[in-house]
């Protein structure tokens, strides 16, 4: 598996800041264009790789939901694996709260069959989108796995970034994604709209393929 760059003990609890802040040493870090935040996300149509028969999903399919969460992850990224339990907790905590969760496979290190096997083995129980040409990843400036996006009922991007502030679950004290979701569900402004992502660089698919 692709390994994260080694982190010293002092860096296991990095200081997270808005996307304009500098990257932490020893990590792969990404940030999104500020122009994407608080703007409508362009509708997309991608195949659900969890289905045997061909099945397609669009963002507009969830216009009746109060929120949509996109989870860009990779089964070949150790950082993504570190967040398995936290993703499952997120799904449990917001079950029945009119939130749609969509996993996304965009990393060239993964394939559809492997992602489906991985998702089934972990019991995520959500659709996983096959972003074969990196169309969605490119539109949302995804550079790192895992990265989380929270979209409101109007299809507006309200949060982009990390789940929390530490790869080590026991050290994490922040709840970025949960806080953003609670605000969106309550019709309130999201206080922290973007955070630095820490994880694995996400290789894009060769455009010639």
Secondary structure as UniProt FT lines:
FT   HELIX           9..11
FT   TURN            12..13
FT   TURN            19..20
FT   TURN            25..26
FT   STRAND          28..30
FT   HELIX           34..36
FT   TURN            37..38
FT   STRAND          45..48
FT   TURN            49..50
FT   STRAND          56..58
FT   HELIX           59..62
FT   TURN            63..64
FT   STRAND          67..72
FT   TURN            75..76
FT   HELIX           78..82
FT   HELIX           84..93
FT   TURN            94..96
FT   STRAND          99..105
FT   TURN            108..109
FT   HELIX           112..122
FT   STRAND          127..130
FT   TURN            132..133
FT   HELIX           135..139
FT   TURN            140..141
FT   STRAND          144..145
FT   STRAND          147..152
FT   TURN            153..154
FT   STRAND          156..161
FT   HELIX           169..171
FT   HELIX           176..185
FT   TURN            186..187
FT   STRAND          197..201
FT   TURN            207..208
//
